[in-house]
Amino acid sequence: MSKIPSTFYDGKKYIAFFDLDGTLLNRKLEITPKTIEAIKKWQKKGNYFVVSTGRPDIFVRYKCQKAGLKPTYVISFNGAIILNDLGELLFESIIDTNFINEIASFCNQNKLNFRAMQRNNVYHNWPIDQETKFQTYLDEYFIERTEGITMYDHFRSEFEPRHKILKFIIYIERNDEKSMKTAKELIAKYGHEYNFAWSLSHDDVSYLEITRKNADKGLAVKFVANQMNINLEQTISFGDSGNDEFMLKTTHYSFVPKNATKDALRGAKFQSQKTNDEDFIFDILK
């Protein structure tokens, strides 16, 4: 990795894109006071703050309001939704219903746990009170239940166009070689039509995130930069996982924490020697 630039406060206007989990948020799912201070200083200088995450936009608004931060844009569901600072929908990418049903059936047949996500609803194919490693993950993921998101467990019905699924996630135990092989076969079959990204892992659980080809964090960077009429040379991103790779590659500057995944390192230009629990963002933006 190259040396981190000493400063971005050179008179130009920059857009900074921030992933949430593992980046803006620490392991307690909090934005630390130092990170909040750095972002507010960043915006006060006339620069722009954009959140880019696989999470629902409702959760982004909740976390930012709690921290006293106001994003210029929100990119959610890995780029399937883009909103402006007024909450107006600028872009939406819905996965084909036939594909959703095909892949849901595939998961049920192969005993793979999945989650299908709308903006306000989440569908699981296992009982929500079932004691699994995946449920442990969900308990942490939704440690603060966000108003406006409804969970549907043990969903076995067919999806319909009204469901408007934006992102589909498959949960896999990393030591389950059979399931990992099945997931790779899925990628080989549909990878030319859909984006597949291995995202953050929790203990020994990994998850595979699926969106349409026109929805990824890299394309979202270009969309926002074009909306704001800002050159890509004036873009910066912060991420830590596989679903950040396209974003990290697209922005002119890109940073990952010390604990970033291999997929994120492939896309990043710079790596901090601090983790997301050690205020690595503050050190770069201060």
C-alpha positions in Angstrom: 0.0 0.0 0.0 1.1 3.6 -0.7 1.7 6.2 1.8 -1.4 8.0 3.0 -1.7 11.6 1.8 -1.0 14.1 4.6 -4.2 16.2 4.0 -7.3 16.6 1.9 -7.9 20.2 2.9 -6.4 21.7 -0.3 -9.3 24.0 -1.3 -11.0 21.4 -3.4 -14.4 19.9 -2.6 -14.2 16.1 -1.9 -16.9 13.4 -1.5 -16.1 10.8 1.1 -18.0 7.5 1.0 -18.2 5.5 4.2 -19.2 1.9 4.7 -21.0 1.3 8.0 -20.2 -2.1 9.6 -16.5 -2.6 10.3 -15.8 1.0 9.1 -17.9 3.8 10.5 -19.3 1.6 13.2 -17.1 -0.1 15.8 -17.8 -3.6 17.2 -20.4 -2.1 19.6 -22.2 -0.7 16.5 -21.4 2.8 17.5 -19.9 5.8 15.7 -17.2 6.9 18.1 -16.9 10.6 19.3 -13.6 11.0 17.5 -15.1 9.8 14.2 -18.0 12.1 14.6 -15.6 15.0 15.2 -13.6 14.2 12.1 -16.7 14.0 9.9 -18.2 17.2 11.2 -14.8 19.0 10.6 -14.8 17.4 7.1 -18.2 18.8 6.3 -17.5 22.2 7.9 -14.6 22.6 5.3 -17.2 22.2 2.6 -16.7 18.6 1.8 -19.4 15.9 1.4 -20.3 12.9 3.6 -22.0 9.9 2.0 -22.9 6.6 3.7 -22.6 3.6 1.5 -23.8 0.3 3.1 -25.5 -3.0 2.6 -27.9 -2.0 5.4 -31.4 -0.5 4.9 -31.6 3.3 4.6 -33.8 3.4 7.6 -31.0 2.1 9.7 -28.5 4.6 8.2 -30.8 7.5 9.1 -31.3 6.2 12.6 -27.5 5.8 13.3 -26.6 9.2 11.7 -29.4 11.0 13.6 -28.2 9.4 16.9 -24.6 10.7 16.1 -25.8 14.1 15.0 -24.5 13.6 11.4 -26.3 14.5 8.2 -25.2 12.6 5.1 -25.4 14.4 1.7 -26.4 11.1 0.1 -27.3 7.6 1.4 -26.4 4.5 -0.6 -28.0 1.4 0.8 -28.4 -2.3 -0.1 -25.0 -2.2 -1.7 -26.1 0.4 -4.2 -29.6 -0.8 -5.0 -31.0 2.3 -3.3 -29.7 5.9 -3.5 -31.3 8.8 -1.6 -30.4 12.5 -1.4 -30.2 14.5 1.8 -34.0 15.1 1.7 -34.6 11.3 1.6 -35.9 11.5 -2.0 -35.3 8.3 -4.0 -33.0 8.9 -6.9 -32.2 5.3 -7.9 -33.7 1.9 -7.2 -32.6 -1.6 -8.5 -35.1 -4.4 -7.9 -34.1 -8.0 -8.4 -36.1 -10.0 -10.9 -38.9 -11.9 -9.1 -38.4 -15.1 -11.1 -34.7 -15.1 -10.1 -35.5 -14.5 -6.4 -37.9 -17.5 -6.4 -35.4 -19.7 -8.2 -32.6 -18.9 -5.8 -34.9 -19.1 -2.8 -36.0 -22.6 -3.9 -32.3 -23.5 -4.5 -31.5 -22.4 -0.9 -34.4 -24.4 0.5 -33.5 -27.5 -1.4 -29.8 -27.3 -0.3 -30.7 -26.3 3.3 -29.1 -22.9 3.1 -30.4 -20.1 5.2 -31.3 -16.9 3.3 -32.6 -13.5 3.9 -34.5 -11.4 1.2 -34.6 -7.6 1.8 -37.0 -4.9 0.9 -36.6 -1.3 2.2 -38.9 -1.9 5.1 -39.3 -5.7 5.3 -36.9 -8.6 5.8 -37.8 -12.3 5.0 -36.0 -15.3 6.4 -36.5 -19.0 5.5 -35.9 -20.2 9.1 -37.8 -19.6 12.3 -36.6 -16.4 13.9 -36.5 -18.0 17.4 -34.4 -21.0 16.1 -31.1 -21.2 18.0 -28.6 -21.0 15.2 -25.3 -19.2 14.6 -27.2 -17.2 12.1 -29.7 -16.1 14.7 -26.8 -15.0 17.0 -25.6 -12.9 14.1 -29.0 -11.4 13.6 -29.4 -10.5 17.2 -26.2 -8.5 17.0 -27.0 -7.0 13.5 -30.3 -5.7 14.9 -29.1 -5.1 18.4 -31.0 -1.8 18.3 -34.3 -2.7 16.6 -35.0 0.0 14.1 -38.5 1.3 13.8 -40.0 0.7 10.4 -38.3 -2.6 9.6 -40.5 -5.7 9.9 -39.1 -9.2 10.2 -40.8 -12.2 8.6 -39.5 -15.6 9.7 -39.8 -19.1 8.2 -41.0 -17.6 4.9 -41.7 -20.4 2.5 -44.2 -18.7 0.1 -43.4 -17.6 -3.4 -42.2 -14.0 -3.8 -44.3 -11.7 -5.9 -43.3 -8.5 -7.9 -44.9 -6.5 -5.0 -42.1 -7.6 -2.7 -39.5 -5.5 -4.6 -36.5 -7.4 -3.3 -33.3 -5.2 -3.4 -30.8 -7.6 -1.9 -30.6 -11.4 -1.2 -28.3 -12.8 1.3 -27.2 -16.5 1.9 -25.7 -17.4 5.2 -23.0 -20.1 5.3 -20.8 -21.6 7.9 -17.2 -21.3 6.7 -16.3 -24.8 7.7 -19.3 -26.3 5.9 -17.4 -27.3 2.7 -20.5 -28.7 1.0 -22.4 -25.4 1.4 -19.4 -23.4 0.3 -19.1 -25.5 -2.8 -22.8 -25.1 -3.5 -22.5 -21.3 -3.1 -19.6 -21.2 -5.6 -21.6 -23.2 -8.1 -24.3 -20.6 -7.7 -21.8 -17.8 -8.5 -20.5 -19.7 -11.5 -24.1 -20.1 -12.8 -25.4 -16.6 -12.2 -22.3 -14.4 -11.8 -22.7 -12.9 -15.3 -26.2 -11.6 -14.5 -25.9 -10.6 -10.8 -23.3 -9.3 -8.4 -22.1 -11.7 -5.7 -20.1 -10.3 -2.8 -18.8 -12.1 0.2 -19.4 -9.6 3.0 -18.4 -9.3 6.7 -18.1 -12.6 8.6 -19.3 -13.1 12.1 -17.2 -15.7 14.0 -17.3 -18.7 11.6 -20.3 -17.5 9.6 -20.0 -15.8 6.2 -22.7 -14.3 4.1 -23.0 -13.9 0.3 -24.8 -10.8 -0.8 -26.6 -10.7 -4.2 -27.8 -7.6 -6.1 -28.5 -6.8 -9.8 -25.5 -6.0 -12.0 -26.5 -2.3 -12.1 -26.3 -2.1 -8.3 -23.0 -2.0 -6.6 -21.1 0.5 -4.5 -18.7 1.4 -7.3 -21.5 2.4 -9.7 -23.2 4.3 -6.9 -20.0 6.3 -6.4 -20.1 7.3 -10.1 -23.8 8.1 -9.8 -23.4 10.5 -6.8 -20.3 12.1 -8.3 -22.2 12.8 -11.5 -25.2 14.2 -9.6 -22.9 16.6 -7.7 -20.8 17.4 -10.8 -17.6 16.4 -9.0 -14.6 14.7 -10.7 -13.8 11.2 -9.5 -10.3 12.5 -8.6 -12.0 14.2 -5.7 -13.6 11.1 -4.3 -12.5 9.1 -1.2 -13.8 5.9 0.3 -13.5 3.9 3.5 -14.5 0.2 3.7 -13.4 -3.1 5.1 -15.2 -6.0 3.3 -16.0 -7.7 0.0 -19.0 -5.6 -0.7 -16.8 -2.5 -0.6 -14.3 -3.7 -3.2 -15.9 -1.9 -6.2 -16.3 1.3 -4.2 -12.7 1.2 -3.1 -11.5 0.6 -6.7 -13.7 3.4 -8.1 -12.8 6.3 -5.8 -9.5 8.1 -6.4 -8.4 7.5 -2.8 -9.5 4.5 -0.7 -8.7 3.4 2.8 -9.2 0.2 4.7 -8.6 -0.5 8.4 -5.9 -2.9 9.6 -8.5 -5.7 10.0 -9.9 -5.4 6.5 -10.7 -8.6 4.5 -8.7 -9.8 1.5 -11.4 -8.7 -0.9 -11.3 -5.2 0.5 -7.5 -5.1 0.3 -7.8 -5.9 -3.4 -9.7 -2.7 -4.0 -7.9 -0.3 -1.6 -5.1 2.1 -2.3 -4.1 2.6 1.3 -4.3 0.6 4.5 -4.3 2.0 8.0 -2.4 0.4 10.8 -5.4 0.9 13.0 -8.7 -0.9 13.2 -12.2 0.4 13.1 -12.2 0.2 16.9 -9.1 2.4 17.0 -10.5 5.5 15.2 -8.7 4.9 11.9 -11.0 7.3 10.1 -10.1 10.1 12.5 -6.4 9.6 11.9 -6.9 10.0 8.1 -9.3 13.0 8.1 -8.0 14.9 11.1 
